[in-house]
């Protein structure tokens, strides 16, 4: 009995690829269903009140001041 190894290997390759494709398709559908269920029973809450721009400007000013102080301290210690 002569066995065509190339033909058999192609059959196994196609079978394996089909199994993986079906598994991934089922996985995508299950994830979509899960998202719908979660959104139904646990809806998103209203977003928190955004911080004012003055607070952000103050934070940026504090960051800049800290960076400037660190650089000047580094230059003092280096000399």
HTML snippet that shows the backbone in 3Dmol.js (N, CA, C, O; Angstrom):
<script src="https://3Dmol.org/build/3Dmol-min.js"></script>
<div id="view" style="width:600px;height:400px;position:relative"></div>
<script>
const pdb = `
ATOM      1  N   UNK A   1       0.827  -1.177   0.000  1.00  0.00           N
ATOM      2  CA  UNK A   1       0.000   0.000   0.000  1.00  0.00           C
ATOM      3  C   UNK A   1       0.875   1.246   0.000  1.00  0.00           C
ATOM      4  O   UNK A   1       1.750   1.411   0.850  1.00  0.00           O
ATOM      5  N   UNK A   2       0.624   2.110  -0.958  1.00  0.00           N
ATOM      6  CA  UNK A   2       1.410   3.331  -1.042  1.00  0.00           C
ATOM      7  C   UNK A   2       0.625   4.468  -0.398  1.00  0.00           C
ATOM      8  O   UNK A   2      -0.532   4.713  -0.742  1.00  0.00           O
ATOM      9  N   UNK A   3       1.262   5.151   0.532  1.00  0.00           N
ATOM     10  CA  UNK A   3       0.626   6.263   1.232  1.00  0.00           C
ATOM     11  C   UNK A   3       1.222   7.550   0.699  1.00  0.00           C
ATOM     12  O   UNK A   3       2.438   7.738   0.708  1.00  0.00           O
ATOM     13  N   UNK A   4       0.366   8.419   0.242  1.00  0.00           N
ATOM     14  CA  UNK A   4       0.818   9.716  -0.250  1.00  0.00           C
ATOM     15  C   UNK A   4       0.984  10.638   0.952  1.00  0.00           C
ATOM     16  O   UNK A   4       0.007  11.189   1.460  1.00  0.00           O
ATOM     17  N   UNK A   5       2.227  10.803   1.406  1.00  0.00           N
ATOM     18  CA  UNK A   5       2.495  11.584   2.615  1.00  0.00           C
ATOM     19  C   UNK A   5       2.178  13.058   2.419  1.00  0.00           C
ATOM     20  O   UNK A   5       1.690  13.703   3.347  1.00  0.00           O
ATOM     21  N   UNK A   6       2.438  13.604   1.250  1.00  0.00           N
ATOM     22  CA  UNK A   6       2.163  15.016   1.006  1.00  0.00           C
ATOM     23  C   UNK A   6       0.653  15.258   1.043  1.00  0.00           C
ATOM     24  O   UNK A   6       0.194  16.240   1.626  1.00  0.00           O
ATOM     25  N   UNK A   7      -0.103  14.380   0.432  1.00  0.00           N
ATOM     26  CA  UNK A   7      -1.558  14.522   0.446  1.00  0.00           C
ATOM     27  C   UNK A   7      -2.121  14.410   1.841  1.00  0.00           C
ATOM     28  O   UNK A   7      -3.003  15.179   2.224  1.00  0.00           O
ATOM     29  N   UNK A   8      -1.616  13.453   2.606  1.00  0.00           N
ATOM     30  CA  UNK A   8      -2.072  13.290   3.993  1.00  0.00           C
ATOM     31  C   UNK A   8      -1.719  14.507   4.838  1.00  0.00           C
ATOM     32  O   UNK A   8      -2.521  14.958   5.656  1.00  0.00           O
ATOM     33  N   UNK A   9      -0.520  15.033   4.638  1.00  0.00           N
ATOM     34  CA  UNK A   9      -0.116  16.202   5.428  1.00  0.00           C
ATOM     35  C   UNK A   9      -0.968  17.415   5.065  1.00  0.00           C
ATOM     36  O   UNK A   9      -1.313  18.209   5.940  1.00  0.00           O
ATOM     37  N   UNK A  10      -1.309  17.566   3.789  1.00  0.00           N
ATOM     38  CA  UNK A  10      -2.180  18.679   3.395  1.00  0.00           C
ATOM     39  C   UNK A  10      -3.570  18.533   4.008  1.00  0.00           C
ATOM     40  O   UNK A  10      -4.183  19.521   4.413  1.00  0.00           O
ATOM     41  N   UNK A  11      -4.067  17.293   4.074  1.00  0.00           N
ATOM     42  CA  UNK A  11      -5.371  17.068   4.705  1.00  0.00           C
ATOM     43  C   UNK A  11      -5.348  17.468   6.170  1.00  0.00           C
ATOM     44  O   UNK A  11      -6.264  18.134   6.654  1.00  0.00           O
ATOM     45  N   UNK A  12      -4.292  17.059   6.881  1.00  0.00           N
ATOM     46  CA  UNK A  12      -4.183  17.402   8.302  1.00  0.00           C
ATOM     47  C   UNK A  12      -4.013  18.913   8.499  1.00  0.00           C
ATOM     48  O   UNK A  12      -4.545  19.481   9.453  1.00  0.00           O
ATOM     49  N   UNK A  13      -3.267  19.564   7.588  1.00  0.00           N
ATOM     50  CA  UNK A  13      -3.079  21.006   7.690  1.00  0.00           C
ATOM     51  C   UNK A  13      -4.411  21.737   7.517  1.00  0.00           C
ATOM     52  O   UNK A  13      -4.742  22.635   8.292  1.00  0.00           O
ATOM     53  N   UNK A  14      -5.171  21.343   6.495  1.00  0.00           N
ATOM     54  CA  UNK A  14      -6.455  21.981   6.252  1.00  0.00           C
ATOM     55  C   UNK A  14      -7.407  21.715   7.411  1.00  0.00           C
ATOM     56  O   UNK A  14      -8.121  22.620   7.843  1.00  0.00           O
ATOM     57  N   UNK A  15      -7.426  20.487   7.920  1.00  0.00           N
ATOM     58  CA  UNK A  15      -8.283  20.149   9.054  1.00  0.00           C
ATOM     59  C   UNK A  15      -7.915  20.994  10.277  1.00  0.00           C
ATOM     60  O   UNK A  15      -8.793  21.529  10.954  1.00  0.00           O
ATOM     61  N   UNK A  16      -6.632  21.109  10.552  1.00  0.00           N
ATOM     62  CA  UNK A  16      -6.184  21.913  11.699  1.00  0.00           C
ATOM     63  C   UNK A  16      -6.545  23.373  11.545  1.00  0.00           C
ATOM     64  O   UNK A  16      -6.986  24.012  12.500  1.00  0.00           O
ATOM     65  N   UNK A  17      -6.359  23.909  10.342  1.00  0.00           N
ATOM     66  CA  UNK A  17      -6.689  25.313  10.113  1.00  0.00           C
ATOM     67  C   UNK A  17      -8.192  25.549  10.232  1.00  0.00           C
ATOM     68  O   UNK A  17      -8.616  26.582  10.750  1.00  0.00           O
ATOM     69  N   UNK A  18      -8.997  24.604   9.760  1.00  0.00           N
ATOM     70  CA  UNK A  18     -10.448  24.738   9.890  1.00  0.00           C
ATOM     71  C   UNK A  18     -10.880  24.696  11.352  1.00  0.00           C
ATOM     72  O   UNK A  18     -11.753  25.457  11.768  1.00  0.00           O
ATOM     73  N   UNK A  19     -10.273  23.814  12.124  1.00  0.00           N
ATOM     74  CA  UNK A  19     -10.618  23.722  13.548  1.00  0.00           C
ATOM     75  C   UNK A  19     -10.280  25.031  14.255  1.00  0.00           C
ATOM     76  O   UNK A  19     -11.072  25.530  15.054  1.00  0.00           O
ATOM     77  N   UNK A  20      -9.103  25.587  13.962  1.00  0.00           N
ATOM     78  CA  UNK A  20      -8.706  26.849  14.586  1.00  0.00           C
ATOM     79  C   UNK A  20      -9.644  27.975  14.145  1.00  0.00           C
ATOM     80  O   UNK A  20     -10.046  28.798  14.968  1.00  0.00           O
ATOM     81  N   UNK A  21      -9.996  28.022  12.858  1.00  0.00           N
ATOM     82  CA  UNK A  21     -10.891  29.063  12.360  1.00  0.00           C
ATOM     83  C   UNK A  21     -12.260  28.979  13.028  1.00  0.00           C
ATOM     84  O   UNK A  21     -12.818  29.997  13.436  1.00  0.00           O
ATOM     85  N   UNK A  22     -12.797  27.778  13.137  1.00  0.00           N
ATOM     86  CA  UNK A  22     -14.113  27.600  13.773  1.00  0.00           C
ATOM     87  C   UNK A  22     -14.036  28.000  15.243  1.00  0.00           C
ATOM     88  O   UNK A  22     -14.932  28.672  15.755  1.00  0.00           O
ATOM     89  N   UNK A  23     -12.976  27.592  15.914  1.00  0.00           N
ATOM     90  CA  UNK A  23     -12.816  27.948  17.323  1.00  0.00           C
ATOM     91  C   UNK A  23     -12.770  29.466  17.496  1.00  0.00           C
ATOM     92  O   UNK A  23     -13.426  30.005  18.386  1.00  0.00           O
ATOM     93  N   UNK A  24     -12.002  30.158  16.655  1.00  0.00           N
ATOM     94  CA  UNK A  24     -11.901  31.613  16.775  1.00  0.00           C
ATOM     95  C   UNK A  24     -13.230  32.293  16.449  1.00  0.00           C
ATOM     96  O   UNK A  24     -13.589  33.282  17.087  1.00  0.00           O
ATOM     97  N   UNK A  25     -13.957  31.774  15.467  1.00  0.00           N
ATOM     98  CA  UNK A  25     -15.262  32.350  15.135  1.00  0.00           C
ATOM     99  C   UNK A  25     -16.229  32.190  16.306  1.00  0.00           C
ATOM    100  O   UNK A  25     -16.959  33.122  16.645  1.00  0.00           O
ATOM    101  N   UNK A  26     -16.234  31.014  16.918  1.00  0.00           N
ATOM    102  CA  UNK A  26     -17.095  30.782  18.080  1.00  0.00           C
ATOM    103  C   UNK A  26     -16.669  31.687  19.236  1.00  0.00           C
ATOM    104  O   UNK A  26     -17.514  32.233  19.945  1.00  0.00           O
ATOM    105  N   UNK A  27     -15.372  31.842  19.422  1.00  0.00           N
ATOM    106  CA  UNK A  27     -14.858  32.697  20.496  1.00  0.00           C
ATOM    107  C   UNK A  27     -15.305  34.144  20.306  1.00  0.00           C
ATOM    108  O   UNK A  27     -15.696  34.800  21.271  1.00  0.00           O
ATOM    109  N   UNK A  28     -15.254  34.646  19.079  1.00  0.00           N
ATOM    110  CA  UNK A  28     -15.687  36.017  18.810  1.00  0.00           C
ATOM    111  C   UNK A  28     -17.172  36.174  19.121  1.00  0.00           C
ATOM    112  O   UNK A  28     -17.572  37.165  19.732  1.00  0.00           O
ATOM    113  N   UNK A  29     -17.987  35.215  18.712  1.00  0.00           N
ATOM    114  CA  UNK A  29     -19.426  35.301  18.970  1.00  0.00           C
ATOM    115  C   UNK A  29     -19.730  35.244  20.466  1.00  0.00           C
ATOM    116  O   UNK A  29     -20.604  35.962  20.952  1.00  0.00           O
ATOM    117  N   UNK A  30     -19.012  34.395  21.194  1.00  0.00           N
ATOM    118  CA  UNK A  30     -19.218  34.297  22.649  1.00  0.00           C
ATOM    119  C   UNK A  30     -18.820  35.606  23.330  1.00  0.00           C
ATOM    120  O   UNK A  30     -19.496  36.055  24.256  1.00  0.00           O
ATOM    121  N   UNK A  31     -17.724  36.219  22.873  1.00  0.00           N
ATOM    122  CA  UNK A  31     -17.297  37.487  23.469  1.00  0.00           C
ATOM    123  C   UNK A  31     -18.312  38.596  23.191  1.00  0.00           C
ATOM    124  O   UNK A  31     -18.572  39.426  24.063  1.00  0.00           O
ATOM    125  N   UNK A  32     -18.887  38.619  21.990  1.00  0.00           N
ATOM    126  CA  UNK A  32     -19.920  39.617  21.683  1.00  0.00           C
ATOM    127  C   UNK A  32     -21.149  39.411  22.563  1.00  0.00           C
ATOM    128  O   UNK A  32     -21.718  40.371  23.083  1.00  0.00           O
ATOM    129  N   UNK A  33     -21.549  38.163  22.725  1.00  0.00           N
ATOM    130  CA  UNK A  33     -22.692  37.854  23.580  1.00  0.00           C
ATOM    131  C   UNK A  33     -22.411  38.258  25.021  1.00  0.00           C
ATOM    132  O   UNK A  33     -23.279  38.814  25.695  1.00  0.00           O
ATOM    133  N   UNK A  34     -21.212  37.981  25.489  1.00  0.00           N
ATOM    134  CA  UNK A  34     -20.829  38.342  26.851  1.00  0.00           C
ATOM    135  C   UNK A  34     -20.872  39.865  27.026  1.00  0.00           C
ATOM    136  O   UNK A  34     -21.337  40.354  28.055  1.00  0.00           O
ATOM    137  N   UNK A  35     -20.394  40.610  26.034  1.00  0.00           N
ATOM    138  CA  UNK A  35     -20.415  42.070  26.119  1.00  0.00           C
ATOM    139  C   UNK A  35     -21.846  42.591  26.193  1.00  0.00           C
ATOM    140  O   UNK A  35     -22.130  43.519  26.949  1.00  0.00           O
ATOM    141  N   UNK A  36     -22.750  41.998  25.412  1.00  0.00           N
ATOM    142  CA  UNK A  36     -24.151  42.428  25.452  1.00  0.00           C
ATOM    143  C   UNK A  36     -24.769  42.149  26.817  1.00  0.00           C
ATOM    144  O   UNK A  36     -25.496  42.982  27.358  1.00  0.00           O
ATOM    145  N   UNK A  37     -24.478  40.981  27.370  1.00  0.00           N
ATOM    146  CA  UNK A  37     -25.035  40.617  28.679  1.00  0.00           C
ATOM    147  C   UNK A  37     -24.492  41.549  29.758  1.00  0.00           C
ATOM    148  O   UNK A  37     -25.249  42.021  30.607  1.00  0.00           O
ATOM    149  N   UNK A  38     -23.201  41.815  29.732  1.00  0.00           N
ATOM    150  CA  UNK A  38     -22.602  42.684  30.744  1.00  0.00           C
ATOM    151  C   UNK A  38     -23.166  44.093  30.631  1.00  0.00           C
ATOM    152  O   UNK A  38     -23.484  44.716  31.644  1.00  0.00           O
ATOM    153  N   UNK A  39     -23.294  44.603  29.406  1.00  0.00           N
ATOM    154  CA  UNK A  39     -23.838  45.954  29.231  1.00  0.00           C
ATOM    155  C   UNK A  39     -25.304  46.038  29.642  1.00  0.00           C
ATOM    156  O   UNK A  39     -25.771  47.098  30.056  1.00  0.00           O
ATOM    157  N   UNK A  40     -26.029  44.932  29.530  1.00  0.00           N
ATOM    158  CA  UNK A  40     -27.434  44.939  29.916  1.00  0.00           C
ATOM    159  C   UNK A  40     -27.585  45.018  31.433  1.00  0.00           C
ATOM    160  O   UNK A  40     -28.389  45.803  31.935  1.00  0.00           O
ATOM    161  N   UNK A  41     -26.823  44.214  32.161  1.00  0.00           N
ATOM    162  CA  UNK A  41     -26.978  44.137  33.613  1.00  0.00           C
ATOM    163  C   UNK A  41     -26.073  45.096  34.377  1.00  0.00           C
ATOM    164  O   UNK A  41     -26.357  45.422  35.530  1.00  0.00           O
ATOM    165  N   UNK A  42     -24.995  45.551  33.757  1.00  0.00           N
ATOM    166  CA  UNK A  42     -24.076  46.485  34.405  1.00  0.00           C
ATOM    167  C   UNK A  42     -23.788  47.649  33.459  1.00  0.00           C
ATOM    168  O   UNK A  42     -22.698  47.721  32.892  1.00  0.00           O
ATOM    169  N   UNK A  43     -24.748  48.563  33.279  1.00  0.00           N
ATOM    170  CA  UNK A  43     -24.521  49.675  32.347  1.00  0.00           C
ATOM    171  C   UNK A  43     -23.441  50.617  32.866  1.00  0.00           C
ATOM    172  O   UNK A  43     -23.154  50.672  34.062  1.00  0.00           O
ATOM    173  N   UNK A  44     -22.851  51.357  31.928  1.00  0.00           N
ATOM    174  CA  UNK A  44     -21.819  52.321  32.303  1.00  0.00           C
ATOM    175  C   UNK A  44     -22.419  53.423  33.152  1.00  0.00           C
ATOM    176  O   UNK A  44     -23.533  53.886  32.908  1.00  0.00           O
ATOM    177  N   UNK A  45     -21.657  53.834  34.156  1.00  0.00           N
ATOM    178  CA  UNK A  45     -22.089  54.938  35.006  1.00  0.00           C
ATOM    179  C   UNK A  45     -21.737  56.253  34.328  1.00  0.00           C
ATOM    180  O   UNK A  45     -20.918  56.289  33.410  1.00  0.00           O
ATOM    181  N   UNK A  46     -22.357  57.326  34.784  1.00  0.00           N
ATOM    182  CA  UNK A  46     -22.055  58.649  34.232  1.00  0.00           C
ATOM    183  C   UNK A  46     -20.608  58.998  34.540  1.00  0.00           C
ATOM    184  O   UNK A  46     -20.118  58.699  35.629  1.00  0.00           O
ATOM    185  N   UNK A  47     -19.922  59.625  33.600  1.00  0.00           N
ATOM    186  CA  UNK A  47     -18.518  59.966  33.853  1.00  0.00           C
ATOM    187  C   UNK A  47     -18.401  60.984  34.973  1.00  0.00           C
ATOM    188  O   UNK A  47     -19.302  61.792  35.200  1.00  0.00           O
ATOM    189  N   UNK A  48     -17.297  60.931  35.654  1.00  0.00           N
ATOM    190  CA  UNK A  48     -17.055  61.857  36.751  1.00  0.00           C
ATOM    191  C   UNK A  48     -16.902  63.275  36.212  1.00  0.00           C
ATOM    192  O   UNK A  48     -16.620  63.478  35.031  1.00  0.00           O
ATOM    193  N   UNK A  49     -17.087  64.230  37.078  1.00  0.00           N
ATOM    194  CA  UNK A  49     -16.984  65.628  36.689  1.00  0.00           C
ATOM    195  C   UNK A  49     -15.525  65.912  36.337  1.00  0.00           C
ATOM    196  O   UNK A  49     -14.636  65.651  37.148  1.00  0.00           O
ATOM    197  N   UNK A  50     -15.267  66.437  35.149  1.00  0.00           N
ATOM    198  CA  UNK A  50     -13.873  66.708  34.767  1.00  0.00           C
ATOM    199  C   UNK A  50     -13.286  67.818  35.624  1.00  0.00           C
ATOM    200  O   UNK A  50     -13.990  68.724  36.070  1.00  0.00           O
ATOM    201  N   UNK A  51     -11.996  67.727  35.841  1.00  0.00           N
ATOM    202  CA  UNK A  51     -11.323  68.752  36.636  1.00  0.00           C
ATOM    203  C   UNK A  51     -11.257  70.037  35.840  1.00  0.00           C
ATOM    204  O   UNK A  51     -11.228  70.024  34.610  1.00  0.00           O
ATOM    205  N   UNK A  52     -11.234  71.129  36.550  1.00  0.00           N
ATOM    206  CA  UNK A  52     -11.213  72.429  35.865  1.00  0.00           C
ATOM    207  C   UNK A  52      -9.843  72.664  35.245  1.00  0.00           C
ATOM    208  O   UNK A  52      -8.852  72.049  35.641  1.00  0.00           O
ATOM    209  N   UNK A  53      -9.803  73.551  34.280  1.00  0.00           N
ATOM    210  CA  UNK A  53      -8.540  73.846  33.601  1.00  0.00           C
ATOM    211  C   UNK A  53      -7.582  74.581  34.523  1.00  0.00           C
ATOM    212  O   UNK A  53      -6.368  74.494  34.341  1.00  0.00           O
ATOM    213  N   UNK A  54      -8.104  75.306  35.511  1.00  0.00           N
ATOM    214  CA  UNK A  54      -7.208  76.006  36.430  1.00  0.00           C
ATOM    215  C   UNK A  54      -6.456  75.008  37.293  1.00  0.00           C
ATOM    216  O   UNK A  54      -5.286  75.215  37.614  1.00  0.00           O
ATOM    217  N   UNK A  55      -7.128  73.924  37.670  1.00  0.00           N
ATOM    218  CA  UNK A  55      -6.449  72.887  38.449  1.00  0.00           C
ATOM    219  C   UNK A  55      -5.355  72.238  37.618  1.00  0.00           C
ATOM    220  O   UNK A  55      -4.264  71.967  38.121  1.00  0.00           O
ATOM    221  N   UNK A  56      -5.644  71.989  36.345  1.00  0.00           N
ATOM    222  CA  UNK A  56      -4.636  71.391  35.469  1.00  0.00           C
ATOM    223  C   UNK A  56      -3.474  72.345  35.261  1.00  0.00           C
ATOM    224  O   UNK A  56      -2.320  71.916  35.231  1.00  0.00           O
ATOM    225  N   UNK A  57      -3.761  73.638  35.118  1.00  0.00           N
ATOM    226  CA  UNK A  57      -2.705  74.628  34.937  1.00  0.00           C
ATOM    227  C   UNK A  57      -1.844  74.706  36.189  1.00  0.00           C
ATOM    228  O   UNK A  57      -0.623  74.835  36.102  1.00  0.00           O
ATOM    229  N   UNK A  58      -2.482  74.628  37.352  1.00  0.00           N
ATOM    230  CA  UNK A  58      -1.729  74.654  38.607  1.00  0.00           C
ATOM    231  C   UNK A  58      -0.847  73.428  38.727  1.00  0.00           C
ATOM    232  O   UNK A  58       0.304  73.528  39.153  1.00  0.00           O
ATOM    233  N   UNK A  59      -1.382  72.258  38.350  1.00  0.00           N
ATOM    234  CA  UNK A  59      -0.590  71.037  38.388  1.00  0.00           C
ATOM    235  C   UNK A  59       0.599  71.137  37.447  1.00  0.00           C
ATOM    236  O   UNK A  59       1.708  70.730  37.794  1.00  0.00           O
ATOM    237  N   UNK A  60       0.367  71.678  36.257  1.00  0.00           N
ATOM    238  CA  UNK A  60       1.473  71.841  35.307  1.00  0.00           C
ATOM    239  C   UNK A  60       2.523  72.795  35.856  1.00  0.00           C
ATOM    240  O   UNK A  60       3.720  72.562  35.687  1.00  0.00           O
ATOM    241  N   UNK A  61       2.090  73.859  36.506  1.00  0.00           N
ATOM    242  CA  UNK A  61       3.028  74.815  37.076  1.00  0.00           C
ATOM    243  C   UNK A  61       3.855  74.155  38.181  1.00  0.00           C
ATOM    244  O   UNK A  61       5.053  74.412  38.297  1.00  0.00           O
ATOM    245  N   UNK A  62       3.224  73.313  38.985  1.00  0.00           N
ATOM    246  CA  UNK A  62       3.952  72.605  40.042  1.00  0.00           C
ATOM    247  C   UNK A  62       4.978  71.643  39.433  1.00  0.00           C
ATOM    248  O   UNK A  62       6.095  71.521  39.936  1.00  0.00           O
ATOM    249  N   UNK A  63       4.598  70.970  38.360  1.00  0.00           N
ATOM    250  CA  UNK A  63       5.540  70.060  37.705  1.00  0.00           C
ATOM    251  C   UNK A  63       6.738  70.821  37.143  1.00  0.00           C
ATOM    252  O   UNK A  63       7.880  70.389  37.298  1.00  0.00           O
ATOM    253  N   UNK A  64       6.479  71.940  36.498  1.00  0.00           N
ATOM    254  CA  UNK A  64       7.561  72.743  35.931  1.00  0.00           C
ATOM    255  C   UNK A  64       8.469  73.257  37.047  1.00  0.00           C
ATOM    256  O   UNK A  64       9.692  73.250  36.908  1.00  0.00           O
ATOM    257  N   UNK A  65       7.882  73.694  38.132  1.00  0.00           N
ATOM    258  CA  UNK A  65       8.686  74.196  39.248  1.00  0.00           C
ATOM    259  C   UNK A  65       9.552  73.088  39.838  1.00  0.00           C
ATOM    260  O   UNK A  65      10.708  73.322  40.188  1.00  0.00           O
ATOM    261  N   UNK A  66       9.004  71.897  39.948  1.00  0.00           N
ATOM    262  CA  UNK A  66       9.787  70.776  40.483  1.00  0.00           C
ATOM    263  C   UNK A  66      10.932  70.412  39.551  1.00  0.00           C
ATOM    264  O   UNK A  66      12.029  70.099  40.012  1.00  0.00           O
ATOM    265  N   UNK A  67      10.691  70.450  38.255  1.00  0.00           N
ATOM    266  CA  UNK A  67      11.752  70.129  37.296  1.00  0.00           C
ATOM    267  C   UNK A  67      12.856  71.168  37.341  1.00  0.00           C
ATOM    268  O   UNK A  67      14.039  70.826  37.329  1.00  0.00           O
ATOM    269  N   UNK A  68      12.470  72.445  37.393  1.00  0.00           N
ATOM    270  CA  UNK A  68      13.463  73.517  37.460  1.00  0.00           C
ATOM    271  C   UNK A  68      14.284  73.405  38.740  1.00  0.00           C
ATOM    272  O   UNK A  68      15.502  73.576  38.710  1.00  0.00           O
ATOM    273  N   UNK A  69      13.634  73.120  39.855  1.00  0.00           N
ATOM    274  CA  UNK A  69      14.357  72.979  41.124  1.00  0.00           C
ATOM    275  C   UNK A  69      15.311  71.791  41.076  1.00  0.00           C
ATOM    276  O   UNK A  69      16.428  71.878  41.587  1.00  0.00           O
ATOM    277  N   UNK A  70      14.894  70.694  40.478  1.00  0.00           N
ATOM    278  CA  UNK A  70      15.760  69.519  40.388  1.00  0.00           C
ATOM    279  C   UNK A  70      16.977  69.802  39.514  1.00  0.00           C
ATOM    280  O   UNK A  70      18.087  69.384  39.845  1.00  0.00           O
ATOM    281  N   UNK A  71      16.780  70.503  38.407  1.00  0.00           N
ATOM    282  CA  UNK A  71      17.903  70.813  37.522  1.00  0.00           C
ATOM    283  C   UNK A  71      18.879  71.762  38.203  1.00  0.00           C
ATOM    284  O   UNK A  71      20.091  71.570  38.110  1.00  0.00           O
ATOM    285  N   UNK A  72      18.365  72.791  38.892  1.00  0.00           N
ATOM    286  CA  UNK A  72      19.267  73.734  39.563  1.00  0.00           C
ATOM    287  C   UNK A  72      20.020  73.057  40.703  1.00  0.00           C
ATOM    288  O   UNK A  72      21.194  73.353  40.930  1.00  0.00           O
ATOM    289  N   UNK A  73      19.360  72.157  41.419  1.00  0.00           N
ATOM    290  CA  UNK A  73      20.044  71.428  42.503  1.00  0.00           C
ATOM    291  C   UNK A  73      21.123  70.512  41.931  1.00  0.00           C
ATOM    292  O   UNK A  73      22.200  70.378  42.511  1.00  0.00           O
ATOM    293  N   UNK A  74      20.838  69.892  40.809  1.00  0.00           N
ATOM    294  CA  UNK A  74      21.817  69.004  40.169  1.00  0.00           C
ATOM    295  C   UNK A  74      23.048  69.805  39.720  1.00  0.00           C
ATOM    296  O   UNK A  74      24.186  69.365  39.880  1.00  0.00           O
ATOM    297  N   UNK A  75      22.788  70.986  39.157  1.00  0.00           N
ATOM    298  CA  UNK A  75      23.917  71.810  38.699  1.00  0.00           C
ATOM    299  C   UNK A  75      24.751  72.322  39.870  1.00  0.00           C
ATOM    300  O   UNK A  75      25.967  72.469  39.744  1.00  0.00           O
ATOM    301  N   UNK A  76      24.103  72.599  41.021  1.00  0.00           N
ATOM    302  CA  UNK A  76      24.850  73.044  42.210  1.00  0.00           C
ATOM    303  C   UNK A  76      25.742  71.932  42.716  1.00  0.00           C
ATOM    304  O   UNK A  76      26.898  72.177  43.060  1.00  0.00           O
ATOM    305  N   UNK A  77      25.230  70.720  42.769  1.00  0.00           N
ATOM    306  CA  UNK A  77      25.989  69.586  43.298  1.00  0.00           C
ATOM    307  C   UNK A  77      27.093  69.154  42.334  1.00  0.00           C
ATOM    308  O   UNK A  77      28.088  68.575  42.771  1.00  0.00           O
ATOM    309  N   UNK A  78      26.946  69.413  41.070  1.00  0.00           N
ATOM    310  CA  UNK A  78      27.922  68.992  40.079  1.00  0.00           C
ATOM    311  C   UNK A  78      29.166  69.855  40.148  1.00  0.00           C
ATOM    312  O   UNK A  78      30.260  69.371  39.855  1.00  0.00           O
ATOM    313  N   UNK A  79      29.035  71.112  40.524  1.00  0.00           N
ATOM    314  CA  UNK A  79      30.174  72.035  40.537  1.00  0.00           C
ATOM    315  C   UNK A  79      31.134  71.758  41.639  1.00  0.00           C
ATOM    316  O   UNK A  79      32.140  72.455  41.772  1.00  0.00           O
TER     317      UNK A  79
END
`;
const viewer = $3Dmol.createViewer("view");
viewer.addModel(pdb, "pdb");
viewer.setStyle({}, {cartoon: {color: "spectrum"}});
viewer.zoomTo();
viewer.render();
</script>
